[in-house]
Amino acid sequence: MLQILLVLLLVLGASPAAGATLPRMAEPFLSIWEDPEGRTTFADLDDTRFVPATAELLNAGYTASAIWLRLELQNSSLQKMPRFLELELASISLFDVYIPGETQSVQSGGRRRGWNPETQHRHPVVDVSLPPESRGVWYIRLENTYSLCIIAWLHDAESLAAKESQDAIVFGTYTGLMGFALVISLYVFFSTRHRSFLYFAFVLLTFHLGFQLTHFGWTWMHLWPNATIWADHANLFFVELGSIASMFFFQHSVELRRALPRVSRWIWIPVLKGMVGMGLCFWTVTPGLVSLFVLGTGVLMLTYYGIGLYLWRRGHPLAGYHSMGWLTVILVNAFSILQATDLLHFDQIWLRSALRFELMLLACALQAGFLAMAIGYQFQKAQKDREAEHEARRKLEKNLDDAHIVQEAFIPHDLKGQRFEIVTSHHPSARIGGDWLGYHHDAAHKRLILAICDVTGHGLPAALLSGAIHGAFHGLARAEEVDALKAPELLAMLMERVNDVVCMTAANTSLLATMLILTVDLETGRIDFCNAGHTPWVLVRDDHPVYILEAGSPLGLNSQPTFGAGYFQGQPGDTVFLHTDGLLDNARTARRLQLHHVCRLLTSRDPLTALQKRIEDATGPDTVTMEDDCSYLICRLEAA
């Protein structure tokens, strides 16, 4: 939409104002001579050296020579002929105007001499008015750091004012649109922190605004009128700074490191070129040097266009916007460069002028539009990706919630039975974890089986393996084949079968598990245990804790593990305490507790629920700060 508005304004700006006379081409009245050494003075001029000016001769390209123009006008009327010669070259470095009979120049200007506020013209404008029935000759000497492509117009006062007013409207519209795009880009960046908008803002600021304002003379007129060296070199500075900004924008926008990693390794070349070019702006700039950097910038543009086209054909949609954006600027700059280097000539003076101003602005505006569409597409894609990621995360959270409910169902509730009481606690460090504990009360054989395990790692893999252990334990503990087994044989068979399950389930992973199983004969009080690499278990009797560690090897390490086994004779009032090592990681103090600190809380004869609360208060399990799952089981033996 902005581009359409700009096209309309460019058309309106290019059309003459109502009532205004049209400017005339000055070429028929001009002759030209090139001074290769640039040392010829006005006093040494020889009119025989001048040849009639043509479009080809007025296009000197990048040259260190001085160009002399000779303008001859004749007024045969009886009235004064007000005329103004406009040389359409806002970036001129030096110009001097001489007339016969004067040894010094009657008018001087150019960026190396500073801005003369009395002229109020972007381009060199010479008053060549003639009184009635007279003839006049003017000599104009030109030097330029950049391309010397001269377009000469003869105006009267009305046509000159109308042309400059139209130029101001066109460029003001362009600047307003680019400034609006810059503000929007910065606003979106600060709102979303999407770096492509920041890089795009730098491209707009350096190339679409900084370079264009400098190239067409407005910064020289209004920002640094007296900075003569900077005013003459600022064009190259903004071009090189814009090339660096464009490189970062292009690389980030098309995700070059992911799409073409080998190409992205050479991205330092435009950065180096830009830094060298900007450095030279503070040292020395010659037309030959400028031509090399212009050629390098053209190669970069073609590179961006080629990469964008290649990625677009490979199914990268936003790269197509990049290639179209660079194509518009490439075409206009190609015609301008070919014209500047005297390789291409246009007889139509309006086309030569439009390529230098209106069409250049239009191409830059179109490029900005295409690049804006590219990052708009990238932003929309990123938004969709974030929405898809959010939806996937929501589904994952829902699945984890369901898995948490299932895993919590694996953990048995507190139980008070004849001759025993059990309380349990299970706190995974995430929604699900690798700790598991359980028990089986065989009422027929008056036997209690207690178990606790800790799978290495955290999260979903550990939870799946702990679920497999849960199923294996309860399936075997309830099997008829174990009814006739004595406690040591029962524990050995349970542990071996669970080891087989762990080896089979985690065969292609690095997961292991530690496990501790106890059997309690509720009639005799005998406690048998089998330990597969688990932490010590504790037997508290008469307020004195006993730590039992017969570790053995973890489950899943191999098919023939070794287990630590033994037995104790229990009696009414004894308390059995099983835990995982995460219990000792105090989340509140970030210090690891000692096991005996926890066991001191078990020496009281208070109800187990009261003891459990003290342990929870001491260890402070908190799923926000916990680094490991935390689980424990307390069983107190009671008299019949």
C-alpha positions as CSV (number, residue, x, y, z in Angstrom):
1,M,0.0,0.0,0.0
2,L,2.8,2.4,0.9
3,Q,4.6,1.6,-2.4
4,I,1.4,2.4,-4.4
5,L,1.1,5.7,-2.6
6,L,4.7,6.5,-3.4
7,V,4.3,5.6,-7.1
8,L,1.3,8.0,-7.3
9,L,3.3,10.8,-5.6
10,L,6.3,10.2,-7.8
11,V,4.1,10.5,-10.9
12,L,2.5,13.6,-9.6
13,G,5.9,15.0,-8.6
14,A,7.4,14.3,-12.0
15,S,4.6,16.1,-13.8
16,P,4.9,19.8,-14.3
17,A,2.9,22.1,-12.1
18,A,-0.1,23.9,-13.6
19,G,1.0,27.1,-15.4
20,A,4.7,26.4,-15.0
21,T,6.9,26.4,-18.1
22,L,9.0,23.4,-18.9
23,P,12.8,23.4,-18.6
24,R,14.9,23.1,-21.7
25,M,17.8,20.8,-22.4
26,A,21.0,22.8,-22.2
27,E,23.1,20.4,-24.2
28,P,22.7,22.3,-27.6
29,F,24.3,25.4,-26.0
30,L,27.1,23.6,-24.2
31,S,30.6,22.5,-25.3
32,I,32.9,20.4,-23.2
33,W,36.6,19.8,-22.5
34,E,38.3,17.3,-20.2
35,D,41.4,18.4,-18.3
36,P,43.1,15.1,-17.4
37,E,45.7,16.7,-15.1
38,G,43.1,19.1,-13.6
39,R,45.7,21.9,-13.4
40,T,44.5,24.2,-16.2
41,T,43.4,27.6,-15.0
42,F,40.8,29.9,-16.5
43,A,43.5,32.1,-17.9
44,D,45.0,29.1,-19.7
45,L,41.8,28.0,-21.4
46,D,41.8,27.6,-25.1
47,D,38.3,27.7,-26.7
48,T,39.5,25.5,-29.6
49,R,39.8,22.6,-27.2
50,F,36.1,22.6,-26.5
51,V,33.8,20.3,-28.5
52,P,30.0,20.3,-28.7
53,A,28.5,18.5,-25.7
54,T,26.7,15.3,-26.2
55,A,25.1,12.9,-23.7
56,E,28.1,10.6,-24.1
57,L,30.6,13.4,-23.4
58,L,28.6,14.8,-20.5
59,N,28.8,11.4,-18.9
60,A,32.4,11.4,-17.7
61,G,32.0,8.5,-15.2
62,Y,34.4,8.0,-12.3
63,T,37.3,10.3,-13.3
64,A,39.9,12.3,-11.5
65,S,39.9,14.8,-14.4
66,A,38.5,18.2,-14.2
67,I,35.6,18.9,-16.6
68,W,35.2,22.3,-18.2
69,L,31.8,23.3,-19.7
70,R,31.4,26.3,-22.0
71,L,27.9,27.7,-22.2
72,E,27.0,30.2,-24.9
73,L,23.6,31.9,-25.1
74,Q,22.2,34.5,-27.4
75,N,19.3,36.9,-26.6
76,S,17.9,38.4,-29.8
77,S,14.8,39.8,-28.2
78,L,14.2,43.3,-26.9
79,Q,13.5,42.0,-23.5
80,K,15.6,40.7,-20.7
81,M,16.0,36.9,-20.9
82,P,16.0,35.4,-17.3
83,R,17.7,32.0,-17.4
84,F,19.2,29.6,-14.9
85,L,21.5,26.7,-15.7
86,E,21.0,23.8,-13.5
87,L,23.5,21.0,-13.4
88,E,21.6,18.0,-11.9
89,L,24.4,16.7,-9.7
90,A,23.8,17.1,-6.0
91,S,26.9,15.2,-5.0
92,I,29.3,17.5,-6.8
93,S,32.6,18.1,-4.9
94,L,33.8,21.3,-6.5
95,F,32.5,23.7,-9.1
96,D,33.6,27.2,-10.2
97,V,32.0,29.6,-12.7
98,Y,34.0,32.1,-14.8
99,I,33.0,34.7,-17.3
100,P,35.3,36.5,-19.8
101,G,36.9,39.6,-18.5
102,E,37.1,38.3,-14.9
103,T,40.2,36.6,-13.5
104,Q,38.5,35.1,-10.5
105,S,35.5,32.9,-10.4
106,V,32.2,34.7,-10.0
107,Q,30.5,31.7,-8.3
108,S,31.9,28.8,-6.4
109,G,30.4,25.8,-4.6
110,G,30.4,22.1,-4.0
111,R,30.6,19.9,-0.9
112,R,34.3,20.6,-0.3
113,R,33.6,24.3,0.1
114,G,30.6,24.0,2.4
115,W,27.0,25.0,2.0
116,N,26.2,28.5,0.8
117,P,22.8,29.3,2.4
118,E,22.3,32.1,-0.1
119,T,21.9,29.8,-3.0
120,Q,19.1,27.6,-1.6
121,H,19.7,25.0,-4.3
122,R,20.7,21.3,-4.0
123,H,22.2,21.3,-7.4
124,P,24.7,23.8,-8.9
125,V,22.5,26.6,-10.3
126,V,24.1,29.4,-12.3
127,D,22.3,32.6,-13.2
128,V,22.8,33.0,-16.9
129,S,20.3,35.8,-17.6
130,L,20.9,38.1,-20.5
131,P,19.9,41.7,-21.2
132,P,18.1,42.5,-24.5
133,E,20.0,41.8,-27.7
134,S,23.1,40.4,-26.1
135,R,25.3,37.4,-26.1
136,G,26.9,35.7,-23.0
137,V,29.6,33.0,-22.4
138,W,30.2,31.2,-19.1
139,Y,32.8,28.7,-18.2
140,I,32.2,26.1,-15.5
141,R,34.9,23.9,-14.0
142,L,33.7,20.6,-12.3
143,E,35.4,18.1,-10.1
144,N,33.8,15.2,-8.3
145,T,34.9,12.3,-6.0
146,Y,32.0,10.3,-7.3
147,S,30.6,9.8,-10.8
148,L,30.5,12.9,-13.1
149,C,27.3,12.3,-15.0
150,I,26.0,15.8,-16.0
151,I,22.4,16.5,-16.8
152,A,22.1,20.2,-17.7
153,W,18.8,22.1,-17.8
154,L,17.9,25.7,-18.7
155,H,15.2,27.2,-16.6
156,D,13.3,30.3,-16.1
157,A,12.5,31.3,-12.5
158,E,9.1,29.6,-12.5
159,S,10.3,26.3,-13.9
160,L,13.3,26.2,-11.5
161,A,11.1,26.9,-8.5
162,A,8.5,24.3,-9.7
163,K,11.1,21.6,-10.3
164,E,12.7,22.1,-6.9
165,S,9.3,22.2,-5.2
166,Q,8.3,18.9,-6.9
167,D,11.6,17.3,-5.9
168,A,11.1,18.3,-2.3
169,I,7.6,16.8,-2.3
170,V,8.7,13.5,-3.8
171,F,11.7,13.2,-1.5
172,G,9.7,14.4,1.5
173,T,7.1,11.7,0.8
174,Y,9.8,9.0,0.4
175,T,11.5,10.1,3.7
176,G,8.2,10.2,5.5
177,L,7.4,6.6,4.4
178,M,10.8,5.3,5.3
179,G,10.8,7.1,8.6
180,F,7.3,5.6,9.4
181,A,8.6,2.2,8.5
182,L,11.7,2.8,10.7
183,V,9.5,3.7,13.7
184,I,7.2,0.7,13.2
185,S,10.2,-1.6,12.9
186,L,11.7,-0.4,16.2
187,Y,8.3,-0.5,17.9
188,V,7.8,-4.2,16.8
189,F,11.4,-5.0,17.9
190,F,10.9,-3.6,21.4
191,S,7.6,-5.3,21.6
192,T,8.7,-8.7,20.4
193,R,12.5,-8.7,20.7
194,H,12.6,-10.2,17.2
195,R,16.0,-9.3,16.0
196,S,15.1,-9.2,12.3
197,F,13.1,-6.0,12.9
198,L,16.1,-4.4,14.6
199,Y,18.4,-5.3,11.6
200,F,15.7,-4.0,9.2
201,A,15.6,-0.8,11.1
202,F,19.3,-0.4,10.7
203,V,19.0,-1.0,6.9
204,L,16.3,1.6,6.7
205,L,18.3,4.1,8.8
206,T,21.7,3.6,7.0
207,F,20.7,2.9,3.4
208,H,17.2,4.0,2.7
209,L,17.5,7.2,4.8
210,G,21.1,8.0,5.6
211,F,22.5,7.3,2.1
212,Q,19.6,8.8,0.2
213,L,19.5,11.9,2.3
214,T,23.3,12.3,1.8
215,H,23.4,11.4,-1.9
216,F,20.6,13.9,-2.8
217,G,22.1,16.7,-0.8
218,W,19.7,17.2,2.1
219,T,22.1,16.3,4.9
220,W,24.7,18.5,3.4
221,M,22.3,21.4,3.3
222,H,20.7,20.9,6.8
223,L,22.9,18.7,9.0
224,W,26.6,19.3,8.2
225,P,26.8,22.3,5.9
226,N,30.4,23.2,7.0
227,A,31.9,19.7,7.4
228,T,33.5,19.8,4.0
229,I,35.5,16.6,4.1
230,W,32.7,14.6,5.8
231,A,30.1,16.0,3.4
232,D,32.2,14.8,0.5
233,H,32.8,11.3,1.9
234,A,29.5,10.6,3.7
235,N,28.0,8.9,0.6
236,L,30.6,6.1,0.7
237,F,30.3,5.9,4.5
238,F,26.6,5.3,4.5
239,V,26.8,2.9,1.6
240,E,29.3,0.7,3.4
241,L,27.5,0.9,6.8
242,G,24.3,0.0,5.0
243,S,26.0,-3.0,3.4
244,I,27.0,-4.3,6.8
245,A,23.5,-3.8,8.1
246,S,22.0,-5.5,5.1
247,M,24.3,-8.5,5.6
248,F,23.2,-9.0,9.2
249,F,19.6,-8.5,8.2
250,F,19.9,-10.9,5.3
251,Q,21.7,-13.6,7.3
252,H,19.3,-13.5,10.2
253,S,16.1,-13.1,8.1
254,V,16.7,-16.1,5.8
255,E,18.4,-18.1,8.6
256,L,21.5,-18.5,6.4
257,R,23.5,-20.4,8.9
258,R,20.9,-23.1,9.0
259,A,20.0,-23.0,5.3
260,L,23.5,-22.7,3.8
261,P,26.1,-23.2,6.5
262,R,29.0,-23.2,4.1
263,V,28.0,-19.9,2.6
264,S,27.5,-18.3,6.0
265,R,31.2,-18.9,6.8
266,W,32.1,-16.3,4.1
267,I,29.8,-13.6,5.5
268,W,32.8,-11.8,7.1
269,I,33.8,-10.6,3.6
270,P,31.1,-7.9,3.3
271,V,31.8,-6.9,6.9
272,L,35.5,-6.5,6.1
273,K,34.7,-4.6,2.9
274,G,32.3,-2.3,4.8
275,M,34.8,-1.6,7.6
276,V,37.6,-0.8,5.2
277,G,35.3,1.5,3.2
278,M,34.2,3.4,6.3
279,G,37.8,3.7,7.4
280,L,38.8,5.2,4.1
281,C,36.1,7.9,4.5
282,F,38.3,9.4,7.3
283,W,41.5,9.2,5.2
284,T,41.3,9.6,1.5
285,V,38.7,8.9,-1.2
286,T,39.4,9.0,-5.0
287,P,37.0,8.3,-7.9
288,G,38.9,5.2,-8.8
289,L,38.6,3.9,-5.2
290,V,34.9,4.8,-5.1
291,S,34.3,2.9,-8.4
292,L,35.9,-0.3,-6.8
293,F,33.6,-0.1,-3.8
294,V,30.6,0.6,-6.0
295,L,31.5,-2.5,-8.0
296,G,31.9,-4.5,-4.7
297,T,28.5,-3.3,-3.5
298,G,27.0,-4.4,-6.8
299,V,28.5,-7.8,-6.4
300,L,27.1,-8.1,-2.9
301,M,23.6,-7.2,-4.2
302,L,23.9,-9.8,-6.9
303,T,25.0,-12.3,-4.3
304,Y,22.0,-11.6,-2.0
305,Y,19.7,-11.8,-5.0
306,G,21.3,-15.1,-6.1
307,I,21.2,-16.7,-2.6
308,G,17.6,-15.5,-2.2
309,L,16.5,-16.9,-5.5
310,Y,18.3,-20.2,-4.8
311,L,16.6,-20.6,-1.4
312,W,13.3,-19.6,-2.8
313,R,13.5,-22.3,-5.4
314,R,14.3,-24.7,-2.7
315,G,11.0,-23.9,-0.9
316,H,12.1,-21.0,1.3
317,P,9.2,-18.5,0.7
318,L,10.6,-15.4,2.4
319,A,13.8,-15.7,0.4
320,G,11.7,-14.9,-2.6
321,Y,10.8,-11.5,-1.1
322,H,14.5,-10.8,-0.5
323,S,15.4,-11.7,-4.1
324,M,12.7,-9.4,-5.5
325,G,13.7,-6.6,-3.2
326,W,17.3,-6.8,-4.2
327,L,16.3,-7.2,-7.9
328,T,14.6,-3.8,-8.0
329,V,17.6,-2.0,-6.6
330,I,20.0,-4.0,-8.8
331,L,18.2,-3.0,-12.0
332,V,18.1,0.7,-11.2
333,N,21.7,0.7,-9.9
334,A,22.8,-1.3,-12.9
335,F,21.5,1.3,-15.3
336,S,22.9,4.1,-13.2
337,I,26.3,2.4,-12.9
338,L,26.4,1.6,-16.6
339,Q,25.5,5.2,-17.3
340,A,28.1,6.5,-14.8
341,T,30.8,4.4,-16.3
342,D,30.0,5.5,-19.8
343,L,28.9,2.0,-20.9
344,L,25.3,2.9,-21.5
345,H,23.7,6.0,-23.0
346,F,20.2,7.3,-23.0
347,D,19.3,10.0,-25.4
348,Q,16.1,10.8,-23.5
349,I,17.2,13.3,-20.9
350,W,14.1,12.7,-18.8
351,L,15.0,9.0,-18.5
352,R,18.6,9.9,-17.4
353,S,17.2,12.3,-14.8
354,A,14.5,9.8,-13.6
355,L,17.2,7.1,-13.1
356,R,19.1,9.5,-10.9
357,F,16.1,10.5,-8.7
358,E,12.5,9.3,-9.1
359,L,13.2,5.8,-10.2
360,M,16.0,5.4,-7.7
361,L,13.7,6.4,-4.8
362,L,11.0,4.2,-6.2
363,A,13.4,1.2,-6.4
364,C,14.5,1.8,-2.8
365,A,10.9,2.1,-1.6
366,L,10.0,-1.1,-3.4
367,Q,13.0,-2.9,-1.9
368,A,12.0,-1.7,1.6
369,G,8.5,-3.0,0.9
370,F,9.7,-6.4,-0.2
371,L,12.1,-6.7,2.7
372,A,9.3,-5.7,5.1
373,M,7.1,-8.4,3.6
374,A,10.0,-10.8,4.1
375,I,10.3,-10.1,7.8
376,G,6.5,-10.0,8.1
377,Y,6.4,-13.5,6.7
378,Q,9.2,-14.5,9.0
379,F,7.4,-12.9,12.0
380,Q,4.1,-14.7,11.1
381,K,6.0,-18.0,10.7
382,A,7.6,-17.4,14.0
383,Q,4.3,-16.6,15.6
384,K,2.8,-19.8,14.1
385,D,5.8,-21.8,15.3
386,R,5.4,-20.3,18.8
387,E,1.7,-21.1,18.8
388,A,2.4,-24.7,17.6
389,E,5.1,-25.0,20.2
390,H,2.7,-23.6,22.9
391,E,0.1,-26.1,21.8
392,A,2.6,-28.9,21.8
393,R,3.8,-27.8,25.2
394,R,0.2,-27.7,26.4
395,K,-0.4,-31.2,25.2
396,L,2.8,-32.3,26.8
397,E,1.9,-30.7,30.1
398,K,-1.5,-32.4,29.8
399,N,0.2,-35.7,29.2
400,L,2.6,-35.1,32.0
401,D,-0.3,-34.3,34.3
402,D,-2.0,-37.5,33.3
403,A,1.3,-39.4,33.8
404,H,1.6,-37.8,37.2
405,I,-1.8,-39.1,38.2
406,V,-0.9,-42.5,37.0
407,Q,2.5,-42.5,38.8
408,E,0.9,-41.3,42.0
409,A,-1.5,-44.3,41.7
410,F,1.6,-46.5,41.8
411,I,2.5,-45.1,45.3
412,P,0.4,-46.8,48.0
413,H,-1.4,-44.9,50.7
414,D,-0.6,-45.1,54.3
415,L,-1.8,-48.4,55.9
416,K,-2.4,-49.5,59.5
417,G,-2.7,-53.2,59.8
418,Q,-2.5,-55.8,62.5
419,R,1.0,-55.6,64.1
420,F,2.3,-52.8,61.7
421,E,1.7,-49.3,60.5
422,I,3.1,-47.8,57.3
423,V,3.3,-44.1,56.1
424,T,4.8,-43.1,52.7
425,S,6.0,-39.9,51.0
426,H,6.8,-39.3,47.4
427,H,8.0,-36.0,45.9
428,P,9.3,-36.1,42.3
429,S,11.6,-33.2,41.3
430,A,9.4,-32.6,38.2
431,R,5.9,-33.7,37.3
432,I,7.0,-37.3,37.2
433,G,10.2,-38.9,38.4
434,G,12.2,-42.1,38.8
435,D,11.6,-42.8,42.5
436,W,9.1,-45.6,43.4
437,L,8.1,-47.3,46.6
438,G,5.5,-49.8,47.5
439,Y,4.6,-52.7,49.8
440,H,2.6,-55.9,49.7
441,H,0.8,-57.3,52.7
442,D,0.4,-61.1,52.4
443,A,-2.3,-61.6,55.1
444,A,-2.5,-65.4,54.4
445,H,1.2,-65.9,55.3
446,K,1.4,-63.0,57.7
447,R,4.2,-61.5,55.8
448,L,4.9,-57.9,54.8
449,I,7.1,-57.0,51.8
450,L,8.5,-53.4,51.6
451,A,10.3,-52.1,48.6
452,I,11.9,-48.8,47.4
453,C,13.8,-48.0,44.2
454,D,15.6,-45.1,42.6
455,V,16.1,-45.0,38.8
456,T,19.0,-42.9,37.5
457,G,18.1,-39.6,35.9
458,H,14.8,-37.7,36.1
459,G,11.7,-37.1,34.1
460,L,9.9,-39.3,31.6
461,P,12.5,-42.0,30.9
462,A,13.1,-42.7,34.6
463,A,9.3,-42.6,35.3
464,L,8.7,-45.2,32.6
465,L,11.3,-47.6,34.0
466,S,10.0,-47.1,37.6
467,G,6.6,-48.0,36.2
468,A,8.0,-51.2,34.8
469,I,9.6,-52.0,38.2
470,H,6.3,-51.3,39.9
471,G,4.5,-53.8,37.6
472,A,7.2,-56.4,38.0
473,F,7.2,-56.1,41.8
474,H,3.5,-56.4,42.3
475,G,3.1,-59.1,39.7
476,L,5.7,-61.3,41.4
477,A,4.8,-60.5,45.0
478,R,1.2,-61.7,44.3
479,A,2.2,-64.8,42.3
480,E,1.4,-68.2,43.8
481,E,4.9,-69.5,43.1
482,V,6.3,-67.3,45.8
483,D,4.0,-68.5,48.5
484,A,6.1,-71.5,49.5
485,L,9.4,-69.6,49.3
486,K,11.2,-68.6,52.4
487,A,12.2,-65.0,52.8
488,P,15.8,-65.1,51.5
489,E,14.7,-67.1,48.4
490,L,11.7,-64.8,47.9
491,L,13.9,-61.7,48.0
492,A,16.5,-63.2,45.7
493,M,13.9,-64.2,43.1
494,L,12.1,-60.8,43.3
495,M,15.4,-58.9,42.8
496,E,16.6,-61.2,39.9
497,R,13.3,-60.9,38.1
498,V,13.2,-57.1,38.5
499,N,16.8,-57.0,37.3
500,D,15.7,-58.9,34.2
501,V,12.9,-56.3,33.6
502,V,15.4,-53.4,34.0
503,C,17.9,-55.0,31.6
504,M,15.3,-55.6,29.0
505,T,13.5,-52.3,29.3
506,A,16.6,-50.1,29.5
507,A,18.8,-52.1,27.1
508,N,19.4,-49.3,24.7
509,T,19.7,-46.6,27.4
510,S,22.1,-45.7,30.1
511,L,19.5,-46.1,32.8
512,L,20.2,-48.1,35.9
513,A,18.2,-48.5,39.2
514,T,19.0,-49.1,42.8
515,M,16.5,-51.1,44.9
516,L,15.9,-52.3,48.4
517,I,13.4,-55.0,49.3
518,L,12.6,-56.2,52.9
519,T,10.3,-58.9,54.2
520,V,8.9,-58.7,57.7
521,D,7.5,-61.9,59.3
522,L,4.6,-60.4,61.4
523,E,4.6,-63.4,63.7
524,T,8.3,-63.8,64.6
525,G,9.4,-60.2,63.8
526,R,12.3,-61.4,61.6
527,I,13.3,-58.8,59.0
528,D,15.2,-60.1,55.8
529,F,16.5,-57.7,53.3
530,C,18.1,-57.6,49.8
531,N,19.9,-54.5,48.6
532,A,20.9,-53.8,45.0
533,G,23.1,-50.7,45.3
534,H,20.6,-48.7,47.3
535,T,21.2,-46.3,50.2
536,P,21.3,-47.7,53.7
537,W,18.1,-48.5,55.5
538,V,17.6,-47.7,59.2
539,L,16.2,-49.8,62.1
540,V,15.3,-47.6,65.1
541,R,15.0,-49.5,68.4
542,D,14.8,-47.9,71.8
543,D,15.6,-44.4,70.3
544,H,18.9,-45.8,68.9
545,P,19.1,-45.9,65.0
546,V,21.0,-48.8,63.4
547,Y,22.2,-48.2,59.8
548,I,22.3,-51.2,57.6
549,L,24.3,-51.0,54.4
550,E,24.9,-54.2,52.4
551,A,24.8,-52.5,49.0
552,G,25.4,-55.0,46.1
553,S,25.3,-53.9,42.5
554,P,22.6,-51.7,40.8
555,L,19.9,-53.3,38.6
556,G,20.4,-53.2,34.9
557,L,24.2,-53.3,35.1
558,N,24.4,-57.0,33.9
559,S,22.4,-60.2,33.9
560,Q,24.1,-61.7,37.0
561,P,24.2,-59.0,39.6
562,T,25.4,-59.4,43.2
563,F,23.1,-58.3,46.0
564,G,23.7,-57.4,49.6
565,A,21.5,-59.5,51.9
566,G,21.0,-60.3,55.6
567,Y,18.4,-60.3,58.3
568,F,17.6,-58.7,61.7
569,Q,15.3,-59.8,64.5
570,G,12.7,-57.2,64.9
571,Q,10.5,-56.6,67.9
572,P,7.4,-54.5,68.7
573,G,8.2,-50.8,68.7
574,D,10.9,-51.0,66.1
575,T,10.7,-48.5,63.3
576,V,12.0,-49.4,59.8
577,F,13.0,-46.4,57.6
578,L,13.6,-46.7,53.8
579,H,14.6,-43.7,51.7
580,T,16.1,-42.5,48.4
581,D,19.1,-40.2,48.4
582,G,17.1,-37.2,47.3
583,L,15.7,-36.9,50.8
584,L,19.1,-35.6,52.0
585,D,19.2,-32.7,49.5
586,N,17.6,-30.0,51.6
587,A,15.9,-27.6,49.1
588,R,15.6,-24.8,51.6
589,T,19.3,-24.5,52.7
590,A,20.9,-25.9,49.6
591,R,23.1,-28.1,51.9
592,R,23.1,-31.8,52.0
593,L,21.7,-33.3,55.3
594,Q,23.3,-36.1,57.2
595,L,21.3,-39.2,57.5
596,H,21.6,-39.2,61.3
597,H,20.0,-35.8,61.4
598,V,16.9,-37.3,59.8
599,C,17.0,-40.4,62.0
600,R,16.9,-38.3,65.2
601,L,13.4,-37.4,64.3
602,L,12.5,-41.1,64.3
603,T,13.4,-41.8,67.9
604,S,10.2,-40.4,69.2
605,R,7.2,-42.7,70.1
606,D,4.9,-40.1,68.5
607,P,2.4,-41.3,65.8
608,L,4.0,-41.8,62.4
609,T,2.0,-39.0,60.9
610,A,3.7,-36.6,63.4
611,L,7.1,-38.0,62.5
612,Q,6.3,-37.6,58.9
613,K,5.5,-33.9,59.3
614,R,8.8,-33.4,61.1
615,I,10.7,-35.0,58.3
616,E,8.9,-32.9,55.7
617,D,9.7,-29.7,57.7
618,A,13.3,-30.7,58.1
619,T,14.0,-31.7,54.5
620,G,11.7,-29.2,52.8
621,P,10.8,-30.9,49.6
622,D,9.9,-28.3,47.0
623,T,9.3,-29.2,43.4
624,V,10.4,-25.7,42.3
625,T,13.9,-26.0,43.7
626,M,14.4,-29.8,44.1
627,E,17.2,-31.3,42.0
628,D,16.4,-34.9,42.8
629,D,13.3,-37.0,43.5
630,C,12.6,-37.5,47.2
631,S,10.8,-40.5,48.7
632,Y,10.7,-42.5,51.9
633,L,8.7,-45.2,53.7
634,I,8.3,-45.6,57.5
635,C,7.1,-48.9,59.0
636,R,6.5,-49.4,62.7
637,L,6.1,-52.8,64.2
638,E,3.5,-53.2,66.9
639,A,2.5,-55.8,69.4
640,A,-0.3,-58.2,68.6
